[in-house]
Amino acid sequence: MKKRLLRVSSFLREVQLNWKTTGAIFPSSSRLAKKMAKPLTEFLSDRKPKRILEVGAGTGVMTEEIVKHTDKNDTIVLYELSDSFANLLRDRIENEWSDRNIELRVQPFPKGLNKEKKFDFAVCSLPFNNFPYNIVKECLEAFEDVLRDGGYLTFFEYCYIRRAKINLRINKDCMRLRRIESQIQSYMKTRKISRETVALNIPPAWVHTLRIE
Ligand SMILES: C[S@@+](CC[C@H](N)C(=O)[O-])C[C@H]1O[C@@H](n2cnc3c(N)ncnc32)[C@H](O)[C@@H]1O
């Protein structure tokens, strides 16, 4: 419990220091993490070794859920940009998840994704609404490249936020958000399996599940 509170307080500190890249007011809830990791139990529950990519791991809320549904034969690659989150994750890898095969990359996704073995599943927590349009495009294309045929991608976004900012024109950045909206919509058009709402999260969120063909 004490550790959890420490993680929440480091998250809040990071939000104040780096709002653009954190893009959240609170770490994701365990409900949201469960939905994000659902393809592991729903579509990838066989015993074959799997490769899982988690992007924007933060304090490890989603990682915890991924670890629950995988074992030492699976490979988990984490991307995290923030040094302070990376220190926290390193500590968790060494102490809580030491029997697992977890690689931490402290660099901006998709940097460092060269010719490596394809992943079966990717979990993305990147705050796309805060990114330049071309970076969103680059990230979505990278998931397409790095996932095997029949691989899965989950990502979340806070309910109605982008639409509200566009419609109410409360953001001078309207054009950028419109382009992000249409980029995400067209990416999901042929790949989306489901959109589930997680009310128990601050703020409530939609989890999108996609299958890459
Ligand atoms: C919305 S927070 C999500 C954190 C955590 N997964 C959760 O759900 O509580 C976004 C995370 O993405 C990280 N991030 C932002 N841009 C990134 C990038 N280009 N590559 C890797 N991580 C990035 C931030 O540092 C932050 O930890």
The ligand as a MOL file (V3000), in Angstrom:
LIG
                    3D

  0  0  0     0  0            999 V3000
M  V30 BEGIN CTAB
M  V30 COUNTS 27 29 0 0 0
M  V30 BEGIN ATOM
M  V30 1 C -1.0310 8.6040 -19.9070 0
M  V30 2 S 0.5310 8.1660 -19.1780 0 CHG=1
M  V30 3 C 0.2200 6.4370 -18.9150 0
M  V30 4 C 1.0550 5.7970 -17.8420 0
M  V30 5 C 0.6240 4.3950 -17.4200 0
M  V30 6 N 0.6680 3.4540 -18.5070 0
M  V30 7 C -0.7710 4.4360 -16.8770 0
M  V30 8 O -1.6780 4.0110 -17.6080 0
M  V30 9 O -0.9460 4.8970 -15.7500 0 CHG=-1
M  V30 10 C 1.5810 8.1980 -20.6160 0
M  V30 11 C 2.9700 7.6440 -20.4200 0
M  V30 12 O 3.6450 7.6410 -21.6770 0
M  V30 13 C 4.9910 8.0890 -21.4940 0
M  V30 14 N 5.4330 8.5960 -22.8120 0
M  V30 15 C 5.0620 9.7400 -23.4340 0
M  V30 16 N 5.6030 9.8090 -24.6610 0
M  V30 17 C 6.3420 8.6760 -24.8290 0
M  V30 18 C 7.1250 8.1380 -25.9070 0
M  V30 19 N 7.2550 8.7650 -27.0620 0
M  V30 20 N 7.7390 6.9320 -25.7330 0
M  V30 21 C 7.6010 6.2580 -24.5600 0
M  V30 22 N 6.8560 6.7060 -23.5110 0
M  V30 23 C 6.2330 7.8930 -23.6430 0
M  V30 24 C 4.8780 9.1270 -20.3940 0
M  V30 25 O 6.1160 9.3920 -19.7690 0
M  V30 26 C 3.8530 8.4500 -19.4730 0
M  V30 27 O 4.4790 7.5560 -18.6140 0
M  V30 END ATOM
M  V30 BEGIN BOND
M  V30 1 1 1 2
M  V30 2 1 2 3
M  V30 3 1 2 10
M  V30 4 1 3 4
M  V30 5 1 4 5
M  V30 6 1 5 6
M  V30 7 1 5 7
M  V30 8 2 7 8
M  V30 9 1 7 9
M  V30 10 1 10 11
M  V30 11 1 11 12
M  V30 12 1 11 26
M  V30 13 1 12 13
M  V30 14 1 13 14
M  V30 15 1 13 24
M  V30 16 1 14 15
M  V30 17 1 14 23
M  V30 18 2 15 16
M  V30 19 1 16 17
M  V30 20 1 17 18
M  V30 21 2 17 23
M  V30 22 1 18 19
M  V30 23 2 18 20
M  V30 24 1 20 21
M  V30 25 2 21 22
M  V30 26 1 22 23
M  V30 27 1 24 25
M  V30 28 1 24 26
M  V30 29 1 26 27
M  V30 END BOND
M  V30 END CTAB
M  END
